[in-house]
Amino acid sequence: MITQEKDMMKAWQLKGFGLENLILEDIQIPVPQAHEVLIKVGAVSLNFRDKAIVEGFYEPDMVPNPLTPVSDAAGTVVQVGEGVTRFKIGDRVTSHLYSKWIEGAPGPNEPDYCFGSPLPGGLAEYMIIHEDSAVMAPSTLTDEEASTLPIAALTAWYSLVTYGKLQKGDTVLIQGTGGVSIFGIQIASALGARVIVTTSSDEKGERARELGASEIINYSKIKDWATEVKRLTDGKGVDQLLEVVGGAGLNDSVQATKVTGQISLIGFMAGQSTDLNLMEVIFRQTKIQGIAVGNRSAFEEMNGAFDQFAIKPVIDTVYAMDDAKKAYEHLSRGAFGKIVIKIS
Ligand SMILES: NC(=O)c1ccc[n+]([C@@H]2O[C@H](COP(=O)([O-])OP(=O)(O)OC[C@H]3O[C@@H](n4cnc5c(N)ncnc54)[C@H](OP(=O)(O)O)[C@@H]3O)[C@@H](O)[C@H]2O)c1
């Protein structure tokens, strides 16, 4: 049991922006307070957000110094604080990004309670999670696999299922083959949707097809991909679209989505602001739904579906804890599937 402040652990500490300021140190193992659990971290996975935090362009004013980075972690409960009822020692859990958003609508200040900034993240041997912010890991997944779920998978699930009310036979367009998008392909196809994927690579397109996509559009060859989507959908457009790119392409997404269809506005890779043709949105009565990952109850529902449909997260590479910087560099180069760091 961790009771002494002298008990130490290895933890990566961000002490200023830039990967050069990410330093592996020995720090005190935190002691769980009332209603908190101490997790022996098995693995963490990286998201675009983690890279943006290190590089200083994701809410830089909220990043503490030092910070234990990385929001998405999976591990085993090794100690519980007073009054904990949701978990016991030995349970395998994951973190939940919006740690206070449990169910229903989000509160006005959920970003103030996110792991990996401003709250300490999981790139350390141990991590504290309030019992309300931990989620039982799917029984069918390893820690490496479960660590990929909290942001990437839940964002796709919340978009498609919670807001999108995905029905069997719906047609979904998923942009790209990044972390969120691969989960989108897997979830939508498991639930019986027809999935169209845009990608810059024929090879990635083939891998997307193996995961359940039925049609692939290479957007580096077919610039007017929205017209191609309409052609594939008898001129109507898709029921739902996962917008991970953002920027001016949002206008193309409006065209590629059916009248009254839903665009889940997830990413901002091509820009955090854009000129949007409002008349098209008005005439097509497009629902543009902002997405901020999702709440814990949806996470738990999703984990049930992962077990039920035997969905296995796609992992590109697993790095050792000592090689965390190589993992960040790999994320910057691009990957097919999640980049995971094994901790223990
Ligand atoms: N709002 C939220 O809750 C939330 C949650 C998670 C992520 N995000 C955001 O969503 C975005 C994606 O995150 P991620 O973790 O999935 O990123 P990622 O793993 O780095 O994947 C990015 C993918 O986007 C695709 N892409 C880039 N430009 C494209 C274009 N013009 N058209 C179609 N696809 C394009 C590429 O796919 P190909 O290689 O196949 O071309 C690339 O692999 C980021 O902006 C991230 O911050 C938001």
The ligand as a Gaussian input file, in Angstrom:
#p B3LYP/6-31G(d) Opt

LIG

0 1
 N      -13.979000      17.199000     -30.882000
 C      -13.512000      16.112000     -30.269000
 O      -14.080000      15.613000     -29.300000
 C      -12.279000      15.464000     -30.812000
 C      -11.867000      14.205000     -30.343000
 C      -10.777000      13.601000     -30.935000
 C      -10.091000      14.260000     -31.959000
 N      -10.503000      15.496000     -32.351000
 C       -9.846000      16.186000     -33.458000
 O      -10.132000      15.441000     -34.640000
 C       -9.037000      15.553000     -35.548000
 C       -8.565000      14.153000     -35.912000
 O       -8.056000      13.518000     -34.755000
 P       -7.368000      12.087000     -34.855000
 O       -6.828000      11.780000     -33.508000
 O       -8.275000      11.109000     -35.514000
 O       -6.159000      12.467000     -35.838000
 P       -5.111000      11.545000     -36.578000
 O       -5.090000      10.184000     -35.983000
 O       -3.853000      12.329000     -36.622000
 O       -5.721000      11.386000     -38.045000
 C       -5.776000      12.404000     -38.932000
 C       -6.280000      11.865000     -40.287000
 O       -7.036000      12.881000     -40.928000
 C       -7.072000      12.573000     -42.287000
 N       -7.086000      13.801000     -43.061000
 C       -6.250000      14.836000     -43.023000
 N       -6.615000      15.745000     -43.954000
 C       -7.719000      15.225000     -44.571000
 C       -8.573000      15.663000     -45.615000
 N       -8.359000      16.839000     -46.239000
 N       -9.617000      14.890000     -45.951000
 C       -9.850000      13.709000     -45.325000
 N       -9.072000      13.244000     -44.353000
 C       -8.030000      13.987000     -43.983000
 C       -5.849000      11.755000     -42.616000
 O       -6.324000      10.513000     -43.144000
 P       -5.606000       9.764000     -44.351000
 O       -4.194000       9.522000     -43.887000
 O       -6.391000       8.545000     -44.542000
 O       -5.658000      10.697000     -45.526000
 C       -5.180000      11.549000     -41.257000
 O       -4.720000      10.247000     -41.069000
 C       -8.020000      16.456000     -34.856000
 O       -8.221000      17.785000     -35.243000
 C       -8.360000      16.282000     -33.379000
 O       -7.944000      17.365000     -32.589000
 C      -11.562000      16.108000     -31.790000

